[in-house]
Each structure stands twice: as C-alpha cells, then as structure tokens.
Amino acid sequence: MSDIPYAPSRIRALPSWLLGRAAARGHRLVADALASEGMRMMHHAVLSAVAELGPVSQAELGRTLSIDPKDMVAIVNDLQKDELVTRTPDPKDRRKNAIEISAEGRRRLRRTQRLGDEANAELTAALSAEEREQLIALLTRIALPGE
C-alpha cells in the first residue's frame, strides 16, 4: 500500500499537489539521513546558519531563521550539549550571547551536509543532471518570485 494519500486524478495533476508530495518525500529522505547522524532538521539548519553567519547572537539567529526565541534557546542548548556550538558573551554587547560553531560542529556539519546531498540525489535520481538543474531553476522561480 502506498504512503501517498488518495487524491482524485484532477488533483494529482495540479502543480501544488505534486510540489507538496515531492516536498514531503524530500523532507522524509533528508530527515531520515540526518537522523542517522543523530541530527534533526531544525538543528541542522541552525548549525548550518551558525557556520555561515557566526559568531552570531542567539536573537539574530532566531530572527534570521524565523525560529521562535524559546525554540531557539532549546535548539542552541541541544547543540551546545553535544559540543557542536559554543555560547559566549558577545564582545560587542555583553548582555547577548555569541554563538559559534565548534571544531566538532564543523566535522558533524560536513557529515550531515554529505548525507543531505545524498538524500537529495536520491530524491532526484530519476532526473538527468540537466533536468536537476532545470528543476532547481524552476522551483527557485516558483518559491522565490522576483529574485
């Protein structure tokens, strides 16, 4: 039995339905791949952002990723507990914390990025390299109109 819910043929032909199904499959593949490294998707997103933006204040990190401040505290706590990030007083404003990726965080991020790439390759395995590039270009135009 398929894990795809039934939808009438008219609905199955709609771009919105197909995008939703593709997104659900992609999410499942990436989540499963990251889980093999003990990482959840939101934690991976935060770790990736810290690597790219850091050192960064916890508040700025939450605003940038549109994560509720209470959720951001929990995620950073988890990442710090696993020694993937450090949290120190921000030298520019000692009332804030500066979050930085640790050496272990960089190692874990390299592994999870590879796993994410492999999951995305599985998602698009039925496409040629040219079709994958075209898909990304088309999805970018749909998801980010005007950019």
Secondary structure, DSSP 8 states (H G I E B T S, - for coil): --SS----HHHHTSHHHHHHHHHHHHHHHHHHHHHTTT--HHHHHHHHHHHHH-SEEHHHHHHHHT--HHHHHHHHHHHHHTTSEEEEEETTEEEEEEEEE-HHHHHHHHHHHHHHHHHHHHHTTTS-HHHHHHHHHHHHHHHSTT-
